[in-house]
Structures are given as C-alpha cells and as structure tokens.
Amino acid sequence: MIIYRYITREILLTMAAVSTTLLLIVMSGRFVKYLADAAAGKIAVDVLFSIMAFRLPGFLELVLPLGFFIAILLAFGRMHMDSEMVVLSACGMSQRQLLMVTLIPAVLMSIVLGALSLWVSPWGAAKTETLFAEQASRSEFTMLRAGHFQRLDGGRQVTYVESVSEGHTQLNNFFVAEIGKGWRSVSLAEKGSQVIHPEYGARYLLLHDGMRYQGLPGNADYRVTEFETLGQYLPPPAASESFSLEADGRDTLSLIAEDSLESQAALQWRLSMPLLVLVIAVMAVPLSRTSPRQGRYAKMLPAIVLYLLYVAALSTLRNSVEKGDFPATPGLWLAHIIFLLLAIWLFWGPGRLIAKLRRRP
C-alpha cells in the first residue's frame, strides 16, 4: 500500500504541475484574443472574465488528459533513471501490477473528465453562447470606454471619448476618424448621445456642437463642416465567436434523446474523454520505460506525437460522423479500439518478441 500511495502521489503531483502550466498557456492565448476583441469594440471589457470563467471547464477538458499522460511519462521516467523501478521489480512488483497501480489515478481522472465533458463543459458553453448573444445585441455606443482609442466597424472607425456619463447615456469631448472608399473624415464634438429610431429600431449616434473634416491626406480638395447636430448610424457589432447549441452547448440528456448525426457525434465525443484517459494510461506505462543512458526524456517526443495522433483521429472521426461521411457505428469508438490494441501491444508485444528472438539459436 505504501508503494501504491507513493506512485499515485508522484503521478498526481506531476500532473498538477504540468496541467497548471498547460492551462495557463491555453488561457493566456485565449485571453489575449478576447482582449483584442474588446479593444476592437466587438465585446465589452466587463464580460471578459465572465467569458474566461465559463470557458474554464472546456480548457480543463482539453489539458487534463495531456497533463495526465505527460505526468506518467515524467514520473515513471524519473523512477527508471533513479533505478527505483529496478528496486520495485526486485521486490516482486511486475509490470502488470505497475499497470494496476497506474490505473488507480487513471480511474479518478476518468471520473473527473466524465463530469466535465458530460455536464460542466456543456453548461459553460451554453453560458458563453448567451454572453456572446448579449454582446451581439449591444450597440457600439455602449462599448465606448473613456480615455481609450477603439476600433469599430471592422477597423473602419477609430473613436476616442474623454469621459462618459453615468448610465452611459452621454459622451463628452468625442473624436471619431472614419475611412471609406476614396474618402477620409474626422469629426470632433463636445457631446454625443444615442437615439433609437422608433419605427425601425436602428441606433444612431448624435453628435452635438462640433466640426467635421472630409478629404484625402495631401489633397487640397477637402471640406470643413461646423454642425450643431450630426447623426451617424451605429451598426451592431459581430460577436467574435459563437458556439453551436446543437452540439457544444446542449445538455447530454437532450443529445441522447436525439437521433441526428451531429448529436450522436457530440455524445460520442463527450464519452470519449473519460475513455481516452484510461487508454493513454495503458499506453504511457510501456512508453515510459527508459534506461539511465537514454535519459528521462528519451521517449517523450514520440509519446506526445502518438497522443496527438489519437486526439486528431477522434476529431477527424467526429467531423466525418457529423457530415455523414462515416457511420455513427462504430464512429469514434474505432479510434479507441485501434489505440487500445496499440497500447496492449506496446505493453506486451515488444517484450515477448525480444524474448523469442533471444531464444532462437
């Protein structure tokens, strides 16, 4: 039992460190993208952290299997390098017993990933879709921030406002530069407000007490207009990302009740996550075998490549099932069967083959 606890602790502690690193990398990349969308006026800044929080279960679903796989490789690789595996073998622990010990944290991770993929991640995806839908319904006026230059309308407008009144009803000292086909304009106004057309619901920005400059740089043919009130149409912003509620955002029970190819592919994908952990646990034990001369990371690269091929096969089969190019039965289970057989061969096959070759005269 002491050995079992020791091996389990080594795997879980290493997995925590690796998964945390991978999670920070994935989240920082996504956060930078959302931050750029906020700077461009596509989403409001105040929902950034809410979006990241709702996306967190999906990120965990992505990094935990890889983190667990790398953790087994690192933990067992170190034990091989320090001759701990030799000592365990001398004490009577077989490779089969080592696999049984490895499956203990693998089952725990499978339960965690099952909860994430079947319930928590779909809930987070649905919440994220709701946030993006709310952002799509907001006008660019409500996304203007005081003291910041912002790009709007796909980069064709750059705005700056010195201050915004409480309730976001009025802008003070407003600047907007616009780029069109064959023309440029710059407008300055002391105040700005938003009005909604009572019949069509279209939103307009009303600028008060300002100047408008129109023309091309370097061209003497330009026009200066002084105005008391100037109206400008506000197009609704496009959300930076959307999720299909027919798949990612649908709850698991509704997917089970439906017979569509998209629902079957999504359901198989969710069930694949906990099964993936068990298969890679079997695969990681033989791949972690190394000698002090080879080094701790000797088989790390081919092992990660094999893992990526596994995930790529699942993703390809999911897309094929959704499009009807591949039957839902066996569907994604085909990839699991192939890689499980490969894992079993890696665990048993090479050793027996070498033993047979050695017995030959």
Number of C-alpha atoms within 10 A of each C-alpha: 7 7 12 14 12 11 20 20 14 16 23 19 14 20 23 15 13 20 22 16 13 19 19 13 13 15 16 13 12 15 16 11 13 23 17 14 19 20 20 21 26 28 26 21 17 10 15 16 12 14 20 18 15 21 21 18 21 19 19 21 21 18 19 24 25 21 23 26 26 24 23 27 29 22 21 25 27 21 22 20 18 14 14 14 20 13 13 15 13 10 9 9 14 13 16 12 12 17 17 14 18 21 19 17 20 28 16 14 20 22 16 15 28 19 17 21 26 20 18 18 26 24 22 22 26 20 19 22 22 16 19 22 15 12 22 17 12 18 19 22 22 14 22 24 21 17 11 13 17 20 22 23 17 12 12 12 17 18 18 21 23 15 18 19 10 8 7 15 13 16 27 19 19 21 23 19 18 18 14 9 5 7 12 16 18 18 20 22 24 17 20 25 16 20 15 13 9 8 6 7 9 14 20 20 18 19 27 21 15 20 18 18 16 17 16 14 10 7 7 8 9 14 10 13 10 14 14 12 14 18 15 11 13 18 15 17 20 17 18 15 12 13 15 11 13 14 20 22 20 21 20 20 11 12 19 13 10 11 9 13 18 21 22 23 25 22 23 19 20 23 18 21 26 25 18 23 25 22 22 25 23 23 27 27 22 22 20 24 19 20 16 13 8 11 13 22 13 17 17 17 10 11 19 16 10 15 21 13 14 18 17 13 16 23 16 13 24 24 17 19 24 20 13 12 10 15 15 20 10 12 20 26 17 14 22 20 13 11 21 18 14 16 21 14 15 17 20 14 12 12 13 12 10 10 10 10 10 9 7 6 4
